[in-house]
């Protein structure tokens, strides 16, 4: 994938990575608070990564 450089507008791939990171952070907080099981956290993490077209983080 070719990512063009424009300092005024972030590339779509960068925006998708940021959005995924934010969603992953929320899922981790849910896991720490006991609101989601670790298995559901893992599944949601993979599904969100696929939605944004990025590689999933290891949780």
Helices and strands as residue ranges (DSSP letters): H 12-33, H 38-52
